[in-house]
């Protein structure tokens, strides 16, 4: 289970046009306090960016900084930053200088102080938003004004959302009987494909994968060289495994790649 400090959540549903005042910077007395004793769920793209920033493999990143939990609804694995291992603080935050991986910070950090909720409907993902207002936070006393939409754009969260939308949809799925229908083997496969991209690449090129599935040569080259291409390929592979798309179509294709993100 993933826990959220509900005392800090304002029980008002926000839209993209909802307005709020907020600014965080080293001059506020609570600077970096929000980076401890919190739950940071890491998305596949978060891990991709952070392991590249740190110049380590995805397996090394997962082993050093994270823990694995199970999503209650789907039974699929989640990856969380293991704050307890680092004394209840994010390992990438320094008291004075702040976040040392700021340009590659996770989506959860980009959204703060906005929280994001998701529902899956017949029309797809339905996103809604809420405000997280912790007692110590002085950022709300600053004079910068935003809408939820302008905040998302300024923080680069909209780009992260676009890349992670397939992952979110898979986490929200249920079986036909309304209960998770995943076993340990499927959970481990999902964990590898979504979170351990370097291992997934080895699985494709070193196992019998390419004897079973036909992958076009140009796509094969792209997923060999580019982690984002590999992640998009992984979405389609898992949708086939989870029977979200036709399992007879073994000519796996990568999904549309979002436009490059602006620096944030």
C-alpha positions in Angstrom: 0.0 0.0 0.0 1.0 3.6 -0.6 0.1 6.1 2.1 -0.6 9.8 1.7 -0.8 12.3 4.6 -4.5 12.9 4.4 -4.3 15.7 6.9 -2.4 17.8 4.4 -4.9 17.1 1.5 -7.5 19.7 0.9 -10.7 17.8 0.1 -11.6 20.0 -2.9 -11.4 18.7 -6.5 -9.4 21.0 -8.7 -9.5 21.4 -12.5 -6.8 22.5 -14.9 -8.2 26.0 -14.5 -8.2 26.1 -10.7 -5.9 28.9 -9.4 -3.5 29.0 -6.5 -0.5 30.9 -5.2 2.7 29.2 -4.5 6.5 29.5 -4.9 9.3 27.5 -3.5 12.9 28.7 -3.4 15.9 28.7 -1.0 14.6 31.9 0.6 11.6 30.3 2.2 12.3 29.1 5.8 10.8 25.6 5.0 13.0 25.0 2.0 13.4 21.2 1.4 11.2 20.2 4.4 8.7 18.7 2.0 11.4 16.3 0.7 11.3 14.1 3.8 8.7 11.8 5.4 6.7 11.6 2.2 5.9 8.9 -0.4 7.5 9.3 -3.8 6.1 6.8 -6.3 8.6 6.5 -9.1 7.2 6.2 -12.6 9.1 4.3 -15.4 10.2 7.6 -16.9 11.4 8.9 -13.5 13.7 5.9 -13.2 14.9 6.4 -16.8 15.8 10.0 -16.2 17.4 9.4 -12.8 19.6 6.5 -13.7 20.9 8.4 -16.7 21.5 11.5 -14.6 23.5 9.3 -12.1 25.3 7.4 -14.9 24.3 4.0 -13.4 22.2 1.1 -14.7 18.6 0.8 -13.9 19.3 -2.3 -11.8 21.9 -0.3 -9.7 19.4 2.5 -9.2 16.6 0.2 -8.1 18.9 -1.6 -5.6 20.4 1.6 -4.1 17.5 3.9 -3.8 14.1 2.1 -4.0 11.8 -0.5 -2.6 9.1 -2.5 -4.3 5.4 -2.6 -3.3 2.3 -4.0 -4.8 -0.5 -1.9 -6.3 -3.7 -2.8 -4.5 -6.0 -2.5 -7.5 -4.0 -4.3 -10.3 -1.6 -6.4 -8.2 1.2 -5.0 -10.3 4.4 -3.8 -8.7 5.2 -0.2 -7.8 8.6 1.3 -7.1 8.9 3.9 -4.3 11.9 5.9 -3.2 13.1 4.2 -0.1 13.2 7.2 2.3 13.6 5.1 5.4 16.9 3.8 4.2 18.2 7.4 4.2 16.8 8.5 7.6 13.4 9.6 6.3 14.9 12.0 3.7 15.3 12.0 0.0 18.9 10.9 -0.8 19.1 13.6 -3.5 18.2 16.6 -1.4 20.8 18.8 0.5 19.6 21.2 3.3 21.1 24.3 1.8 21.4 23.8 -1.9 18.3 21.6 -2.3 17.8 19.0 -5.0 20.9 17.8 -6.7 18.9 16.1 -9.5 16.4 18.9 -9.9 16.2 19.0 -13.7 15.5 15.2 -13.6 13.3 15.2 -10.5 10.4 12.7 -10.4 6.9 13.6 -11.5 5.6 13.6 -7.9 8.1 16.3 -7.0 7.2 18.3 -10.2 3.5 18.4 -9.2 4.0 19.4 -5.6 2.0 21.1 -4.0 -0.6 19.8 -6.4 -1.7 16.1 -6.1 -3.0 14.1 -9.0 -5.7 11.5 -8.9 -6.7 9.1 -11.6 -9.7 7.1 -12.6 -10.2 4.8 -15.6 -13.4 5.2 -17.5 -14.8 3.9 -20.8 -13.2 6.9 -22.4 -9.8 6.3 -20.9 -7.9 8.0 -18.0 -9.8 10.7 -16.1 -7.4 12.9 -14.2 -8.3 15.2 -11.3 -6.2 17.3 -9.0 -6.2 18.4 -5.3 -4.0 20.6 -3.2 -1.5 19.3 -0.6 -1.0 22.0 2.0 1.3 21.0 4.8 1.5 23.1 8.0 5.2 23.8 7.6 4.9 25.1 4.0 5.4 28.8 3.5 5.4 28.6 -0.2 1.7 29.5 -0.2 2.5 32.9 1.2 4.5 33.8 -1.9 3.1 36.0 -4.6 3.4 33.8 -7.7 0.0 32.8 -9.1 -0.8 29.7 -11.2 -3.5 27.6 -12.7 -3.0 23.9 -12.4 -2.4 23.8 -16.1 0.2 26.5 -16.1 1.9 24.9 -13.1 2.1 21.5 -14.9 3.6 23.2 -18.0 6.1 25.2 -16.0 7.3 22.2 -14.0 7.5 19.9 -17.0 4.9 17.5 -15.5 2.7 17.5 -18.6 5.5 15.9 -20.6 6.0 13.2 -17.9 2.2 12.6 -17.9 2.2 12.0 -21.6 5.0 9.4 -21.4 3.6 7.6 -18.3 0.0 7.5 -19.3 0.2 3.9 -20.6 1.8 2.8 -17.3 -1.0 4.5 -15.3 -3.7 2.8 -17.4 -2.2 -0.6 -16.7 -2.0 0.0 -13.0 -5.7 0.9 -12.9 -6.9 -2.1 -14.8 -8.8 -4.9 -13.0 -9.6 -8.4 -14.1 -13.0 -9.4 -15.4 -14.1 -10.5 -11.9 -13.0 -7.2 -10.4 -9.9 -8.6 -8.6 -6.2 -8.5 -9.6 -5.3 -11.5 -11.7 -1.5 -11.2 -11.7 0.8 -13.9 -10.4 4.4 -13.6 -9.3 5.8 -14.4 -12.8 3.7 -11.6 -14.4 4.6 -9.2 -11.6 8.3 -9.8 -12.1 7.9 -9.4 -15.8 6.1 -6.1 -15.4 8.8 -4.9 -12.9 11.6 -5.7 -15.3 9.9 -4.1 -18.4 8.7 -0.9 -16.7 11.5 -0.2 -14.2 14.6 -2.1 -15.1 15.1 -1.1 -18.7 18.7 -2.3 -18.9 17.6 -5.8 -17.9 14.7 -5.6 -20.3 17.1 -4.8 -23.2 19.2 -7.8 -22.2 16.1 -9.9 -22.2 15.2 -8.9 -25.7 18.6 -9.4 -27.2 20.1 -12.2 -25.1 17.0 -14.5 -24.7 14.8 -16.3 -27.2 12.6 -13.2 -27.4 13.5 -12.4 -31.0 12.9 -16.0 -32.1 9.4 -15.7 -30.8 8.5 -12.1 -31.8 9.2 -10.4 -35.1 10.6 -6.9 -34.6 11.3 -4.7 -37.6 15.0 -4.0 -38.1 14.8 -0.2 -37.8 12.8 -0.5 -34.5 15.2 -3.1 -33.2 18.1 -0.6 -33.7 16.2 2.2 -32.0 15.4 0.1 -28.9 19.0 -1.0 -28.7 20.2 2.6 -28.6 17.5 4.6 -27.0 15.9 4.0 -23.6 12.8 6.0 -24.3 12.2 4.0 -27.5 12.7 0.9 -25.4 10.1 2.1 -22.8 7.5 2.8 -25.5 8.2 -0.7 -26.9 7.8 -2.1 -23.4 4.3 -0.6 -23.1 3.1 -2.4 -26.2 4.7 -5.6 -25.2 3.0 -5.5 -21.8 -0.3 -4.6 -23.2 -0.1 -7.7 -25.3 1.0 -9.8 -22.3 -1.9 -8.4 -20.2 -4.3 -8.9 -23.1 -5.1 -5.2 -23.4 -4.3 -5.4 -27.1 -4.6 -8.3 -29.6 -2.1 -11.0 -28.7 -2.1 -12.3 -32.3 -0.3 -9.1 -33.4 3.3 -10.1 -32.8 4.8 -7.4 -35.0 5.4 -5.1 -32.0 5.7 -1.4 -32.8 6.9 1.4 -30.6 4.3 4.0 -29.6 4.4 7.6 -30.7 7.3 9.4 -29.0 6.4 12.7 -27.3 8.0 15.8 -28.5 11.2 16.7 -26.5 10.6 18.3 -23.2 11.6 21.9 -22.5 14.1 22.2 -19.7 12.5 22.5 -16.3 
